[in-house]
């Protein structure tokens, strides 16, 4: 579980996500399945808000160690988009 402060903190992961372009499937608001199209590996990313702070976690090895992986970055991007769409309705 990592705390999402600024985009800079996960910038490297975002850059990698742009290169790898994993598939992100929305399970429900805050829960995403990220698939690496090359290897077929699938991970679950959870985004949540606690005490006004945003947190995200991924089920991959890096995510379990509290590192911002590209799965997390890709899911967070989808999550922010979803949250923006919901807020505009
Ligand atoms: Zn991951």
PDB file of the backbone (N, CA, C, O) and the ligand in Angstrom, with CONECT records:
HET     ZN  A 101       1
ATOM      1  N   UNK A   1       0.849  -1.197   0.000  1.00  0.00           N
ATOM      2  CA  UNK A   1       0.000   0.000   0.000  1.00  0.00           C
ATOM      3  C   UNK A   1       0.884   1.247   0.000  1.00  0.00           C
ATOM      4  O   UNK A   1       1.719   1.417   0.888  1.00  0.00           O
ATOM      5  N   UNK A   2       0.702   2.109  -0.986  1.00  0.00           N
ATOM      6  CA  UNK A   2       1.473   3.348  -1.007  1.00  0.00           C
ATOM      7  C   UNK A   2       0.519   4.538  -0.985  1.00  0.00           C
ATOM      8  O   UNK A   2      -0.606   4.470  -1.482  1.00  0.00           O
ATOM      9  N   UNK A   3       0.996   5.616  -0.402  1.00  0.00           N
ATOM     10  CA  UNK A   3       0.174   6.820  -0.378  1.00  0.00           C
ATOM     11  C   UNK A   3       0.450   7.634  -1.633  1.00  0.00           C
ATOM     12  O   UNK A   3       1.603   7.843  -2.013  1.00  0.00           O
ATOM     13  N   UNK A   4      -0.614   8.086  -2.266  1.00  0.00           N
ATOM     14  CA  UNK A   4      -0.465   8.889  -3.473  1.00  0.00           C
ATOM     15  C   UNK A   4      -0.452  10.353  -3.058  1.00  0.00           C
ATOM     16  O   UNK A   4      -1.476  10.910  -2.660  1.00  0.00           O
ATOM     17  N   UNK A   5       0.691  10.950  -3.153  1.00  0.00           N
ATOM     18  CA  UNK A   5       0.797  12.355  -2.792  1.00  0.00           C
ATOM     19  C   UNK A   5       0.742  13.196  -4.059  1.00  0.00           C
ATOM     20  O   UNK A   5      -0.294  13.775  -4.384  1.00  0.00           O
ATOM     21  N   UNK A   6       1.840  13.259  -4.758  1.00  0.00           N
ATOM     22  CA  UNK A   6       1.862  14.001  -6.018  1.00  0.00           C
ATOM     23  C   UNK A   6       2.147  13.040  -7.175  1.00  0.00           C
ATOM     24  O   UNK A   6       2.612  11.918  -6.971  1.00  0.00           O
ATOM     25  N   UNK A   7       1.863  13.499  -8.373  1.00  0.00           N
ATOM     26  CA  UNK A   7       2.108  12.672  -9.558  1.00  0.00           C
ATOM     27  C   UNK A   7       3.597  12.372  -9.708  1.00  0.00           C
ATOM     28  O   UNK A   7       3.979  11.355 -10.286  1.00  0.00           O
ATOM     29  N   UNK A   8       4.433  13.265  -9.183  1.00  0.00           N
ATOM     30  CA  UNK A   8       5.884  13.100  -9.283  1.00  0.00           C
ATOM     31  C   UNK A   8       6.348  11.805  -8.612  1.00  0.00           C
ATOM     32  O   UNK A   8       7.281  11.150  -9.077  1.00  0.00           O
ATOM     33  N   UNK A   9       5.681  11.449  -7.513  1.00  0.00           N
ATOM     34  CA  UNK A   9       6.069  10.264  -6.757  1.00  0.00           C
ATOM     35  C   UNK A   9       5.931   8.986  -7.566  1.00  0.00           C
ATOM     36  O   UNK A   9       6.662   8.021  -7.342  1.00  0.00           O
ATOM     37  N   UNK A  10       5.001   8.979  -8.499  1.00  0.00           N
ATOM     38  CA  UNK A  10       4.812   7.771  -9.302  1.00  0.00           C
ATOM     39  C   UNK A  10       5.147   8.024 -10.773  1.00  0.00           C
ATOM     40  O   UNK A  10       4.748   7.271 -11.662  1.00  0.00           O
ATOM     41  N   UNK A  11       5.900   9.121 -11.003  1.00  0.00           N
ATOM     42  CA  UNK A  11       6.247   9.537 -12.364  1.00  0.00           C
ATOM     43  C   UNK A  11       6.947   8.434 -13.165  1.00  0.00           C
ATOM     44  O   UNK A  11       6.612   8.179 -14.322  1.00  0.00           O
ATOM     45  N   UNK A  12       7.932   7.785 -12.518  1.00  0.00           N
ATOM     46  CA  UNK A  12       8.686   6.717 -13.189  1.00  0.00           C
ATOM     47  C   UNK A  12       7.758   5.587 -13.599  1.00  0.00           C
ATOM     48  O   UNK A  12       7.855   5.042 -14.698  1.00  0.00           O
ATOM     49  N   UNK A  13       6.850   5.247 -12.678  1.00  0.00           N
ATOM     50  CA  UNK A  13       5.892   4.171 -12.946  1.00  0.00           C
ATOM     51  C   UNK A  13       4.940   4.571 -14.070  1.00  0.00           C
ATOM     52  O   UNK A  13       4.547   3.736 -14.885  1.00  0.00           O
ATOM     53  N   UNK A  14       4.571   5.852 -14.111  1.00  0.00           N
ATOM     54  CA  UNK A  14       3.689   6.349 -15.173  1.00  0.00           C
ATOM     55  C   UNK A  14       4.386   6.224 -16.524  1.00  0.00           C
ATOM     56  O   UNK A  14       3.789   5.793 -17.510  1.00  0.00           O
ATOM     57  N   UNK A  15       5.672   6.613 -16.549  1.00  0.00           N
ATOM     58  CA  UNK A  15       6.458   6.518 -17.778  1.00  0.00           C
ATOM     59  C   UNK A  15       6.518   5.069 -18.262  1.00  0.00           C
ATOM     60  O   UNK A  15       6.387   4.793 -19.455  1.00  0.00           O
ATOM     61  N   UNK A  16       6.718   4.151 -17.313  1.00  0.00           N
ATOM     62  CA  UNK A  16       6.796   2.739 -17.693  1.00  0.00           C
ATOM     63  C   UNK A  16       5.433   2.246 -18.195  1.00  0.00           C
ATOM     64  O   UNK A  16       5.354   1.476 -19.152  1.00  0.00           O
ATOM     65  N   UNK A  17       4.377   2.698 -17.541  1.00  0.00           N
ATOM     66  CA  UNK A  17       3.029   2.298 -17.955  1.00  0.00           C
ATOM     67  C   UNK A  17       2.745   2.748 -19.387  1.00  0.00           C
ATOM     68  O   UNK A  17       2.077   2.049 -20.149  1.00  0.00           O
ATOM     69  N   UNK A  18       3.267   3.936 -19.744  1.00  0.00           N
ATOM     70  CA  UNK A  18       3.070   4.456 -21.102  1.00  0.00           C
ATOM     71  C   UNK A  18       3.803   3.598 -22.123  1.00  0.00           C
ATOM     72  O   UNK A  18       3.366   3.469 -23.267  1.00  0.00           O
ATOM     73  N   UNK A  19       4.932   3.005 -21.700  1.00  0.00           N
ATOM     74  CA  UNK A  19       5.722   2.161 -22.597  1.00  0.00           C
ATOM     75  C   UNK A  19       5.091   0.777 -22.705  1.00  0.00           C
ATOM     76  O   UNK A  19       4.913   0.253 -23.804  1.00  0.00           O
ATOM     77  N   UNK A  20       4.755   0.191 -21.561  1.00  0.00           N
ATOM     78  CA  UNK A  20       4.217  -1.173 -21.527  1.00  0.00           C
ATOM     79  C   UNK A  20       2.765  -1.218 -22.018  1.00  0.00           C
ATOM     80  O   UNK A  20       2.326  -2.202 -22.612  1.00  0.00           O
ATOM     81  N   UNK A  21       2.034  -0.134 -21.756  1.00  0.00           N
ATOM     82  CA  UNK A  21       0.606  -0.051 -22.111  1.00  0.00           C
ATOM     83  C   UNK A  21      -0.182  -1.283 -21.655  1.00  0.00           C
ATOM     84  O   UNK A  21      -0.725  -2.011 -22.485  1.00  0.00           O
ATOM     85  N   UNK A  22      -0.245  -1.516 -20.356  1.00  0.00           N
ATOM     86  CA  UNK A  22      -1.030  -2.662 -19.880  1.00  0.00           C
ATOM     87  C   UNK A  22      -2.526  -2.409 -20.050  1.00  0.00           C
ATOM     88  O   UNK A  22      -2.960  -1.260 -20.127  1.00  0.00           O
ATOM     89  N   UNK A  23      -3.301  -3.465 -20.105  1.00  0.00           N
ATOM     90  CA  UNK A  23      -4.742  -3.314 -20.220  1.00  0.00           C
ATOM     91  C   UNK A  23      -5.322  -3.131 -18.828  1.00  0.00           C
ATOM     92  O   UNK A  23      -5.007  -3.896 -17.916  1.00  0.00           O
ATOM     93  N   UNK A  24      -6.158  -2.131 -18.660  1.00  0.00           N
ATOM     94  CA  UNK A  24      -6.778  -1.871 -17.356  1.00  0.00           C
ATOM     95  C   UNK A  24      -8.269  -2.129 -17.469  1.00  0.00           C
ATOM     96  O   UNK A  24      -8.953  -1.517 -18.289  1.00  0.00           O
ATOM     97  N   UNK A  25      -8.769  -3.035 -16.646  1.00  0.00           N
ATOM     98  CA  UNK A  25     -10.195  -3.320 -16.620  1.00  0.00           C
ATOM     99  C   UNK A  25     -10.762  -2.845 -15.292  1.00  0.00           C
ATOM    100  O   UNK A  25     -10.204  -3.118 -14.229  1.00  0.00           O
ATOM    101  N   UNK A  26     -11.872  -2.134 -15.368  1.00  0.00           N
ATOM    102  CA  UNK A  26     -12.487  -1.624 -14.150  1.00  0.00           C
ATOM    103  C   UNK A  26     -13.399  -2.702 -13.565  1.00  0.00           C
ATOM    104  O   UNK A  26     -14.359  -3.120 -14.213  1.00  0.00           O
ATOM    105  N   UNK A  27     -13.106  -3.150 -12.350  1.00  0.00           N
ATOM    106  CA  UNK A  27     -13.978  -4.120 -11.672  1.00  0.00           C
ATOM    107  C   UNK A  27     -15.147  -3.364 -11.053  1.00  0.00           C
ATOM    108  O   UNK A  27     -16.317  -3.697 -11.247  1.00  0.00           O
ATOM    109  N   UNK A  28     -14.782  -2.342 -10.307  1.00  0.00           N
ATOM    110  CA  UNK A  28     -15.754  -1.405  -9.757  1.00  0.00           C
ATOM    111  C   UNK A  28     -14.945  -0.161  -9.417  1.00  0.00           C
ATOM    112  O   UNK A  28     -13.719  -0.172  -9.534  1.00  0.00           O
ATOM    113  N   UNK A  29     -15.608   0.902  -9.001  1.00  0.00           N
ATOM    114  CA  UNK A  29     -14.876   2.129  -8.700  1.00  0.00           C
ATOM    115  C   UNK A  29     -13.878   1.852  -7.567  1.00  0.00           C
ATOM    116  O   UNK A  29     -14.275   1.541  -6.444  1.00  0.00           O
ATOM    117  N   UNK A  30     -12.581   1.968  -7.874  1.00  0.00           N
ATOM    118  CA  UNK A  30     -11.561   1.727  -6.860  1.00  0.00           C
ATOM    119  C   UNK A  30     -10.885   0.374  -6.968  1.00  0.00           C
ATOM    120  O   UNK A  30      -9.931   0.105  -6.239  1.00  0.00           O
ATOM    121  N   UNK A  31     -11.358  -0.483  -7.864  1.00  0.00           N
ATOM    122  CA  UNK A  31     -10.745  -1.802  -8.028  1.00  0.00           C
ATOM    123  C   UNK A  31     -10.517  -2.101  -9.508  1.00  0.00           C
ATOM    124  O   UNK A  31     -11.450  -2.072 -10.312  1.00  0.00           O
ATOM    125  N   UNK A  32      -9.264  -2.389  -9.854  1.00  0.00           N
ATOM    126  CA  UNK A  32      -8.891  -2.537 -11.257  1.00  0.00           C
ATOM    127  C   UNK A  32      -8.056  -3.786 -11.481  1.00  0.00           C
ATOM    128  O   UNK A  32      -7.237  -4.164 -10.644  1.00  0.00           O
ATOM    129  N   UNK A  33      -8.276  -4.414 -12.621  1.00  0.00           N
ATOM    130  CA  UNK A  33      -7.467  -5.562 -13.003  1.00  0.00           C
ATOM    131  C   UNK A  33      -6.545  -5.106 -14.119  1.00  0.00           C
ATOM    132  O   UNK A  33      -7.002  -4.662 -15.173  1.00  0.00           O
ATOM    133  N   UNK A  34      -5.240  -5.218 -13.882  1.00  0.00           N
ATOM    134  CA  UNK A  34      -4.248  -4.769 -14.859  1.00  0.00           C
ATOM    135  C   UNK A  34      -3.569  -5.983 -15.475  1.00  0.00           C
ATOM    136  O   UNK A  34      -3.027  -6.827 -14.761  1.00  0.00           O
ATOM    137  N   UNK A  35      -3.599  -6.069 -16.793  1.00  0.00           N
ATOM    138  CA  UNK A  35      -3.009  -7.198 -17.504  1.00  0.00           C
ATOM    139  C   UNK A  35      -1.853  -6.751 -18.380  1.00  0.00           C
ATOM    140  O   UNK A  35      -1.979  -5.813 -19.167  1.00  0.00           O
ATOM    141  N   UNK A  36      -0.730  -7.432 -18.234  1.00  0.00           N
ATOM    142  CA  UNK A  36       0.403  -7.199 -19.121  1.00  0.00           C
ATOM    143  C   UNK A  36       0.116  -7.987 -20.388  1.00  0.00           C
ATOM    144  O   UNK A  36       0.085  -9.217 -20.370  1.00  0.00           O
ATOM    145  N   UNK A  37      -0.095  -7.271 -21.490  1.00  0.00           N
ATOM    146  CA  UNK A  37      -0.513  -7.913 -22.733  1.00  0.00           C
ATOM    147  C   UNK A  37       0.545  -8.852 -23.290  1.00  0.00           C
ATOM    148  O   UNK A  37       0.223  -9.783 -24.028  1.00  0.00           O
ATOM    149  N   UNK A  38       1.816  -8.614 -22.939  1.00  0.00           N
ATOM    150  CA  UNK A  38       2.903  -9.454 -23.443  1.00  0.00           C
ATOM    151  C   UNK A  38       2.984 -10.779 -22.688  1.00  0.00           C
ATOM    152  O   UNK A  38       3.059 -11.845 -23.300  1.00  0.00           O
ATOM    153  N   UNK A  39       2.970 -10.708 -21.369  1.00  0.00           N
ATOM    154  CA  UNK A  39       3.137 -11.922 -20.558  1.00  0.00           C
ATOM    155  C   UNK A  39       1.804 -12.538 -20.138  1.00  0.00           C
ATOM    156  O   UNK A  39       1.747 -13.714 -19.777  1.00  0.00           O
ATOM    157  N   UNK A  40       0.741 -11.750 -20.186  1.00  0.00           N
ATOM    158  CA  UNK A  40      -0.562 -12.251 -19.759  1.00  0.00           C
ATOM    159  C   UNK A  40      -0.744 -12.205 -18.253  1.00  0.00           C
ATOM    160  O   UNK A  40      -1.777 -12.626 -17.733  1.00  0.00           O
ATOM    161  N   UNK A  41       0.271 -11.686 -17.542  1.00  0.00           N
ATOM    162  CA  UNK A  41       0.200 -11.590 -16.080  1.00  0.00           C
ATOM    163  C   UNK A  41      -0.869 -10.585 -15.670  1.00  0.00           C
ATOM    164  O   UNK A  41      -0.985  -9.508 -16.254  1.00  0.00           O
ATOM    165  N   UNK A  42      -1.643 -10.954 -14.660  1.00  0.00           N
ATOM    166  CA  UNK A  42      -2.749 -10.125 -14.211  1.00  0.00           C
ATOM    167  C   UNK A  42      -2.588  -9.760 -12.737  1.00  0.00           C
ATOM    168  O   UNK A  42      -2.289 -10.616 -11.904  1.00  0.00           O
ATOM    169  N   UNK A  43      -2.788  -8.497 -12.432  1.00  0.00           N
ATOM    170  CA  UNK A  43      -2.687  -8.039 -11.046  1.00  0.00           C
ATOM    171  C   UNK A  43      -3.891  -7.184 -10.707  1.00  0.00           C
ATOM    172  O   UNK A  43      -4.506  -6.572 -11.580  1.00  0.00           O
ATOM    173  N   UNK A  44      -4.215  -7.154  -9.435  1.00  0.00           N
ATOM    174  CA  UNK A  44      -5.335  -6.345  -8.993  1.00  0.00           C
ATOM    175  C   UNK A  44      -4.819  -5.111  -8.263  1.00  0.00           C
ATOM    176  O   UNK A  44      -4.010  -5.214  -7.341  1.00  0.00           O
ATOM    177  N   UNK A  45      -5.293  -3.955  -8.682  1.00  0.00           N
ATOM    178  CA  UNK A  45      -4.903  -2.694  -8.043  1.00  0.00           C
ATOM    179  C   UNK A  45      -6.127  -2.102  -7.350  1.00  0.00           C
ATOM    180  O   UNK A  45      -7.207  -2.005  -7.932  1.00  0.00           O
ATOM    181  N   UNK A  46      -5.932  -1.714  -6.108  1.00  0.00           N
ATOM    182  CA  UNK A  46      -7.018  -1.124  -5.335  1.00  0.00           C
ATOM    183  C   UNK A  46      -6.669   0.321  -5.004  1.00  0.00           C
ATOM    184  O   UNK A  46      -5.563   0.613  -4.549  1.00  0.00           O
ATOM    185  N   UNK A  47      -7.620   1.222  -5.235  1.00  0.00           N
ATOM    186  CA  UNK A  47      -7.426   2.631  -4.887  1.00  0.00           C
ATOM    187  C   UNK A  47      -8.465   2.985  -3.829  1.00  0.00           C
ATOM    188  O   UNK A  47      -9.642   2.656  -3.976  1.00  0.00           O
ATOM    189  N   UNK A  48      -8.041   3.639  -2.789  1.00  0.00           N
ATOM    190  CA  UNK A  48      -9.001   4.048  -1.766  1.00  0.00           C
ATOM    191  C   UNK A  48      -8.614   5.372  -1.129  1.00  0.00           C
ATOM    192  O   UNK A  48      -7.476   5.832  -1.229  1.00  0.00           O
ATOM    193  N   UNK A  49      -9.593   5.964  -0.477  1.00  0.00           N
ATOM    194  CA  UNK A  49      -9.391   7.247   0.179  1.00  0.00           C
ATOM    195  C   UNK A  49      -9.610   7.044   1.668  1.00  0.00           C
ATOM    196  O   UNK A  49     -10.653   6.540   2.085  1.00  0.00           O
ATOM    197  N   UNK A  50      -8.624   7.437   2.471  1.00  0.00           N
ATOM    198  CA  UNK A  50      -8.745   7.328   3.922  1.00  0.00           C
ATOM    199  C   UNK A  50      -8.318   8.649   4.538  1.00  0.00           C
ATOM    200  O   UNK A  50      -7.219   9.136   4.271  1.00  0.00           O
ATOM    201  N   UNK A  51      -9.169   9.221   5.350  1.00  0.00           N
ATOM    202  CA  UNK A  51      -8.874  10.497   6.005  1.00  0.00           C
ATOM    203  C   UNK A  51      -8.444  11.565   5.002  1.00  0.00           C
ATOM    204  O   UNK A  51      -7.568  12.381   5.291  1.00  0.00           O
ATOM    205  N   UNK A  52      -9.061  11.554   3.829  1.00  0.00           N
ATOM    206  CA  UNK A  52      -8.750  12.546   2.811  1.00  0.00           C
ATOM    207  C   UNK A  52      -7.474  12.274   2.037  1.00  0.00           C
ATOM    208  O   UNK A  52      -7.106  13.043   1.149  1.00  0.00           O
ATOM    209  N   UNK A  53      -6.787  11.165   2.375  1.00  0.00           N
ATOM    210  CA  UNK A  53      -5.559  10.821   1.658  1.00  0.00           C
ATOM    211  C   UNK A  53      -5.847   9.659   0.733  1.00  0.00           C
ATOM    212  O   UNK A  53      -6.638   8.771   1.047  1.00  0.00           O
ATOM    213  N   UNK A  54      -5.188   9.683  -0.416  1.00  0.00           N
ATOM    214  CA  UNK A  54      -5.397   8.623  -1.397  1.00  0.00           C
ATOM    215  C   UNK A  54      -4.312   7.562  -1.268  1.00  0.00           C
ATOM    216  O   UNK A  54      -3.125   7.867  -1.157  1.00  0.00           O
ATOM    217  N   UNK A  55      -4.753   6.304  -1.287  1.00  0.00           N
ATOM    218  CA  UNK A  55      -3.821   5.190  -1.210  1.00  0.00           C
ATOM    219  C   UNK A  55      -4.103   4.235  -2.359  1.00  0.00           C
ATOM    220  O   UNK A  55      -5.221   4.161  -2.869  1.00  0.00           O
ATOM    221  N   UNK A  56      -3.067   3.506  -2.754  1.00  0.00           N
ATOM    222  CA  UNK A  56      -3.248   2.503  -3.784  1.00  0.00           C
ATOM    223  C   UNK A  56      -2.336   1.331  -3.487  1.00  0.00           C
ATOM    224  O   UNK A  56      -1.252   1.499  -2.928  1.00  0.00           O
ATOM    225  N   UNK A  57      -2.782   0.140  -3.866  1.00  0.00           N
ATOM    226  CA  UNK A  57      -1.940  -1.028  -3.683  1.00  0.00           C
ATOM    227  C   UNK A  57      -2.098  -1.966  -4.864  1.00  0.00           C
ATOM    228  O   UNK A  57      -3.133  -1.989  -5.529  1.00  0.00           O
ATOM    229  N   UNK A  58      -1.046  -2.743  -5.114  1.00  0.00           N
ATOM    230  CA  UNK A  58      -1.048  -3.690  -6.220  1.00  0.00           C
ATOM    231  C   UNK A  58      -0.655  -5.048  -5.677  1.00  0.00           C
ATOM    232  O   UNK A  58       0.093  -5.140  -4.703  1.00  0.00           O
ATOM    233  N   UNK A  59      -1.156  -6.104  -6.303  1.00  0.00           N
ATOM    234  CA  UNK A  59      -0.882  -7.456  -5.815  1.00  0.00           C
ATOM    235  C   UNK A  59       0.428  -8.042  -6.359  1.00  0.00           C
ATOM    236  O   UNK A  59       0.781  -9.173  -6.026  1.00  0.00           O
ATOM    237  N   UNK A  60       1.154  -7.277  -7.196  1.00  0.00           N
ATOM    238  CA  UNK A  60       2.423  -7.806  -7.705  1.00  0.00           C
ATOM    239  C   UNK A  60       3.506  -7.692  -6.628  1.00  0.00           C
ATOM    240  O   UNK A  60       3.284  -7.092  -5.576  1.00  0.00           O
ATOM    241  N   UNK A  61       4.681  -8.275  -6.899  1.00  0.00           N
ATOM    242  CA  UNK A  61       5.756  -8.304  -5.919  1.00  0.00           C
ATOM    243  C   UNK A  61       6.210  -6.901  -5.510  1.00  0.00           C
ATOM    244  O   UNK A  61       6.384  -6.619  -4.324  1.00  0.00           O
ATOM    245  N   UNK A  62       6.398  -6.032  -6.495  1.00  0.00           N
ATOM    246  CA  UNK A  62       6.832  -4.660  -6.192  1.00  0.00           C
ATOM    247  C   UNK A  62       5.772  -3.948  -5.360  1.00  0.00           C
ATOM    248  O   UNK A  62       6.087  -3.221  -4.418  1.00  0.00           O
ATOM    249  N   UNK A  63       4.503  -4.169  -5.727  1.00  0.00           N
ATOM    250  CA  UNK A  63       3.404  -3.541  -5.008  1.00  0.00           C
ATOM    251  C   UNK A  63       3.336  -3.997  -3.563  1.00  0.00           C
ATOM    252  O   UNK A  63       3.047  -3.207  -2.664  1.00  0.00           O
ATOM    253  N   UNK A  64       3.606  -5.291  -3.344  1.00  0.00           N
ATOM    254  CA  UNK A  64       3.585  -5.831  -1.991  1.00  0.00           C
ATOM    255  C   UNK A  64       4.699  -5.240  -1.147  1.00  0.00           C
ATOM    256  O   UNK A  64       4.593  -5.158   0.077  1.00  0.00           O
ATOM    257  N   UNK A  65       5.770  -4.830  -1.815  1.00  0.00           N
ATOM    258  CA  UNK A  65       6.890  -4.207  -1.104  1.00  0.00           C
ATOM    259  C   UNK A  65       6.689  -2.705  -0.935  1.00  0.00           C
ATOM    260  O   UNK A  65       7.561  -2.003  -0.423  1.00  0.00           O
ATOM    261  N   UNK A  66       5.516  -2.219  -1.375  1.00  0.00           N
ATOM    262  CA  UNK A  66       5.200  -0.808  -1.191  1.00  0.00           C
ATOM    263  C   UNK A  66       5.804   0.095  -2.252  1.00  0.00           C
ATOM    264  O   UNK A  66       5.949   1.300  -2.047  1.00  0.00           O
ATOM    265  N   UNK A  67       6.157  -0.499  -3.397  1.00  0.00           N
ATOM    266  CA  UNK A  67       6.726   0.314  -4.477  1.00  0.00           C
ATOM    267  C   UNK A  67       5.650   0.658  -5.487  1.00  0.00           C
ATOM    268  O   UNK A  67       4.690  -0.087  -5.686  1.00  0.00           O
ATOM    269  N   UNK A  68       5.835   1.805  -6.118  1.00  0.00           N
ATOM    270  CA  UNK A  68       4.891   2.228  -7.153  1.00  0.00           C
ATOM    271  C   UNK A  68       5.254   1.505  -8.441  1.00  0.00           C
ATOM    272  O   UNK A  68       6.240   1.853  -9.092  1.00  0.00           O
ATOM    273  N   UNK A  69       4.473   0.508  -8.812  1.00  0.00           N
ATOM    274  CA  UNK A  69       4.731  -0.236 -10.032  1.00  0.00           C
ATOM    275  C   UNK A  69       3.900   0.374 -11.158  1.00  0.00           C
ATOM    276  O   UNK A  69       3.049   1.231 -10.920  1.00  0.00           O
ATOM    277  N   UNK A  70       4.154  -0.072 -12.371  1.00  0.00           N
ATOM    278  CA  UNK A  70       3.426   0.524 -13.500  1.00  0.00           C
ATOM    279  C   UNK A  70       1.961   0.075 -13.548  1.00  0.00           C
ATOM    280  O   UNK A  70       1.117   0.745 -14.143  1.00  0.00           O
ATOM    281  N   UNK A  71       1.671  -1.072 -12.911  1.00  0.00           N
ATOM    282  CA  UNK A  71       0.258  -1.519 -12.856  1.00  0.00           C
ATOM    283  C   UNK A  71      -0.536  -0.480 -12.063  1.00  0.00           C
ATOM    284  O   UNK A  71      -1.621  -0.037 -12.443  1.00  0.00           O
ATOM    285  N   UNK A  72       0.083  -0.125 -10.936  1.00  0.00           N
ATOM    286  CA  UNK A  72      -0.539   0.855 -10.040  1.00  0.00           C
ATOM    287  C   UNK A  72      -0.732   2.190 -10.761  1.00  0.00           C
ATOM    288  O   UNK A  72      -1.794   2.807 -10.674  1.00  0.00           O
ATOM    289  N   UNK A  73       0.316   2.628 -11.475  1.00  0.00           N
ATOM    290  CA  UNK A  73       0.248   3.901 -12.201  1.00  0.00           C
ATOM    291  C   UNK A  73      -0.847   3.874 -13.259  1.00  0.00           C
ATOM    292  O   UNK A  73      -1.594   4.840 -13.410  1.00  0.00           O
ATOM    293  N   UNK A  74      -0.942   2.774 -13.986  1.00  0.00           N
ATOM    294  CA  UNK A  74      -1.957   2.650 -15.043  1.00  0.00           C
ATOM    295  C   UNK A  74      -3.359   2.659 -14.444  1.00  0.00           C
ATOM    296  O   UNK A  74      -4.264   3.297 -14.981  1.00  0.00           O
ATOM    297  N   UNK A  75      -3.537   1.946 -13.323  1.00  0.00           N
ATOM    298  CA  UNK A  75      -4.843   1.881 -12.679  1.00  0.00           C
ATOM    299  C   UNK A  75      -5.217   3.223 -12.049  1.00  0.00           C
ATOM    300  O   UNK A  75      -6.376   3.635 -12.093  1.00  0.00           O
ATOM    301  N   UNK A  76      -4.229   3.897 -11.465  1.00  0.00           N
ATOM    302  CA  UNK A  76      -4.481   5.204 -10.854  1.00  0.00           C
ATOM    303  C   UNK A  76      -4.929   6.207 -11.925  1.00  0.00           C
ATOM    304  O   UNK A  76      -5.818   7.023 -11.683  1.00  0.00           O
ATOM    305  N   UNK A  77      -4.312   6.142 -13.100  1.00  0.00           N
ATOM    306  CA  UNK A  77      -4.697   7.022 -14.209  1.00  0.00           C
ATOM    307  C   UNK A  77      -6.156   6.772 -14.592  1.00  0.00           C
ATOM    308  O   UNK A  77      -6.914   7.715 -14.818  1.00  0.00           O
ATOM    309  N   UNK A  78      -6.544   5.493 -14.665  1.00  0.00           N
ATOM    310  CA  UNK A  78      -7.922   5.138 -14.999  1.00  0.00           C
ATOM    311  C   UNK A  78      -8.868   5.581 -13.884  1.00  0.00           C
ATOM    312  O   UNK A  78      -9.980   6.047 -14.135  1.00  0.00           O
ATOM    313  N   UNK A  79      -8.397   5.423 -12.652  1.00  0.00           N
ATOM    314  CA  UNK A  79      -9.198   5.784 -11.480  1.00  0.00           C
ATOM    315  C   UNK A  79      -9.485   7.288 -11.454  1.00  0.00           C
ATOM    316  O   UNK A  79     -10.611   7.710 -11.192  1.00  0.00           O
ATOM    317  N   UNK A  80      -8.449   8.090 -11.729  1.00  0.00           N
ATOM    318  CA  UNK A  80      -8.589   9.552 -11.731  1.00  0.00           C
ATOM    319  C   UNK A  80      -9.572   9.974 -12.827  1.00  0.00           C
ATOM    320  O   UNK A  80     -10.402  10.861 -12.628  1.00  0.00           O
ATOM    321  N   UNK A  81      -9.460   9.327 -13.975  1.00  0.00           N
ATOM    322  CA  UNK A  81     -10.357   9.625 -15.093  1.00  0.00           C
ATOM    323  C   UNK A  81     -11.803   9.310 -14.710  1.00  0.00           C
ATOM    324  O   UNK A  81     -12.717  10.086 -14.986  1.00  0.00           O
ATOM    325  N   UNK A  82     -11.987   8.157 -14.070  1.00  0.00           N
ATOM    326  CA  UNK A  82     -13.304   7.715 -13.643  1.00  0.00           C
ATOM    327  C   UNK A  82     -13.883   8.689 -12.597  1.00  0.00           C
ATOM    328  O   UNK A  82     -15.054   9.066 -12.652  1.00  0.00           O
ATOM    329  N   UNK A  83     -13.028   9.079 -11.650  1.00  0.00           N
ATOM    330  CA  UNK A  83     -13.456   9.993 -10.579  1.00  0.00           C
ATOM    331  C   UNK A  83     -13.846  11.340 -11.162  1.00  0.00           C
ATOM    332  O   UNK A  83     -14.804  11.962 -10.703  1.00  0.00           O
ATOM    333  N   UNK A  84     -13.106  11.797 -12.175  1.00  0.00           N
ATOM    334  CA  UNK A  84     -13.397  13.074 -12.840  1.00  0.00           C
ATOM    335  C   UNK A  84     -14.719  12.996 -13.577  1.00  0.00           C
ATOM    336  O   UNK A  84     -15.523  13.927 -13.535  1.00  0.00           O
ATOM    337  N   UNK A  85     -14.941  11.860 -14.265  1.00  0.00           N
ATOM    338  CA  UNK A  85     -16.204  11.681 -14.978  1.00  0.00           C
ATOM    339  C   UNK A  85     -17.384  11.659 -14.021  1.00  0.00           C
ATOM    340  O   UNK A  85     -18.430  12.247 -14.295  1.00  0.00           O
ATOM    341  N   UNK A  86     -17.207  10.977 -12.895  1.00  0.00           N
ATOM    342  CA  UNK A  86     -18.297  10.889 -11.900  1.00  0.00           C
ATOM    343  C   UNK A  86     -18.597  12.268 -11.308  1.00  0.00           C
ATOM    344  O   UNK A  86     -19.754  12.615 -11.072  1.00  0.00           O
ATOM    345  N   UNK A  87     -17.542  13.043 -11.072  1.00  0.00           N
ATOM    346  CA  UNK A  87     -17.704  14.359 -10.465  1.00  0.00           C
ATOM    347  C   UNK A  87     -18.409  15.335 -11.412  1.00  0.00           C
ATOM    348  O   UNK A  87     -19.075  16.267 -10.962  1.00  0.00           O
ATOM    349  N   UNK A  88     -18.261  15.117 -12.725  1.00  0.00           N
ATOM    350  CA  UNK A  88     -18.834  16.040 -13.697  1.00  0.00           C
ATOM    351  C   UNK A  88     -20.310  15.752 -13.981  1.00  0.00           C
ATOM    352  O   UNK A  88     -20.980  16.539 -14.648  1.00  0.00           O
ATOM    353  N   UNK A  89     -20.816  14.620 -13.472  1.00  0.00           N
ATOM    354  CA  UNK A  89     -22.216  14.268 -13.722  1.00  0.00           C
ATOM    355  C   UNK A  89     -23.147  14.968 -12.744  1.00  0.00           C
ATOM    356  O   UNK A  89     -24.362  14.785 -12.810  1.00  0.00           O
TER     357      UNK A  89
HETATM  358 ZN    ZN A 101       2.044  -4.026  -9.698  1.00  0.00          ZN
END
